Amino acid sequence: MNGFVEEVCTQGTLMKEVIRYYRGEGLKTIETIVAAYKDRGCNQVILSGMGSSLYAMDAVRGYLTGKGIRTLAFSAFELSRFQFNHIDEKTLLVAISQSGKSMEVIELVEKARPIATVVGIYNTEGCPLSQMAEYSLPIRANKESSITSKTYEFTMLILNVLAHTLTGELNDAFWKELDFVADWCSGWLENWQENSKPMYDFAQGTLLFDLLANNASLATARQLSLAYREGLHNCTAVWECADYAHGQFHSSKLAGEYLAQMFFPVFEDNTKEMKMLNYILEHGGRVMLYTASDIPERERLMVVKLPKVRESLMPLIESVVAETFLGMLFGPTWVKDH
């Protein structure tokens, strides 16, 4: 087992601890944030960070917008340098940095805190972000030494708790579903080798990985792309499915050297998603489909069956499954080289 898989496998236990914290002491802070949002007449949420901290935001952005809360997401650099006029006194700015000291995030918070309500999400106690933000939400993932996995996972978890509190939907049904996610992930990780080996065997001979997703699952795909590049130094790209259908699908003509990982919790006939899957298979490529839908396997198609949970929580499950598979691709002697 390499260092990346070792850290991924700690998520089973740690996720339950983070849930416990944000059901108790941490929830008090979130409720205070939501009270300030309402008392100050805030009318928009802006999510900002860099790298995996930015990608985690896709998990809840669509959910919040769908509930009538105007929600934007920018890299901290873009927001600070080019889009800062989006920020005003009615803005709840959620700034995320796992280290709590990313220079782009710190620059943004320095500029925004005299104007907006600023929430900081970070993993390192005593970091600059924890001292600068008006409200602090610690990730509580312990030290992370390998490619980001658990801090990313728990950032999405915290964003879900905050988002569901903002919408008034932080109820027993949500907590029950979140507990189920933690139990399911723990079960997968307890048998990660047995679970990941068929995926590893299916992927042999791949030269190019594409990662396809929509909405919340883009969080999974975007973070994975970073991990593939950091760990495998592989040319891996992320595509929203509809955009992929505007020409990117021609890469599948690599045939047996091409593998598309498709993250679609709901997968149905007569959709763009199905059209792209069929195109890839018809041209000799392979597809690994992560879904909660009942889809029969076909030649060059592997279905990774996942449980059905609300869309904003699916990336927590997808990421654990895809990360153990990726860790197996790294090999047992892999070490981080940066």
Sequence and secondary structure as in RCSB ss.txt:
>XXXX:A:sequence
MNGFVEEVCTQGTLMKEVIRYYRGEGLKTIETIVAAYKDRGCNQVILSGMGSSLYAMDAVRGYLTGKGIRTLAFS
AFELSRFQFNHIDEKTLLVAISQSGKSMEVIELVEKARPIATVVGIYNTEGCPLSQMAEYSLPIRANKESSITSK
TYEFTMLILNVLAHTLTGELNDAFWKELDFVADWCSGWLENWQENSKPMYDFAQGTLLFDLLANNASLATARQLS
LAYREGLHNCTAVWECADYAHGQFHSSKLAGEYLAQMFFPVFEDNTKEMKMLNYILEHGGRVMLYTASDIPERER
LMVVKLPKVRESLMPLIESVVAETFLGMLFGPTWVKDH
>XXXX:A:secstr
  HHHHHHHTHHHHHHHHHHHHHTHHHHHHHHHHHHHHHTT  EEEEEESTHHHHTTHHHHHHHHHTT EEEEEE
HHHHHHTSGGG  TTEEEEEE SSS  HHHHHHHHHHTTTSEEEEEESSTT HHHHHSSEEEE       SSS H
HHHHHHHHHHHHHHHHTT  SHHHHHHHHHHHHHHHHHHHTHHHHHHHHHHHTTT SEEEEEE GGGHHHHHHHH
HHHHHHH   EEEEEHHHHTTTGGGGGGGGGGEEEEEE SS  SSSHHHHHHHHHHHTT EEEEEESS     TT
EEEEE     GGGHHHHHHHHHHHHHHHHH TT     
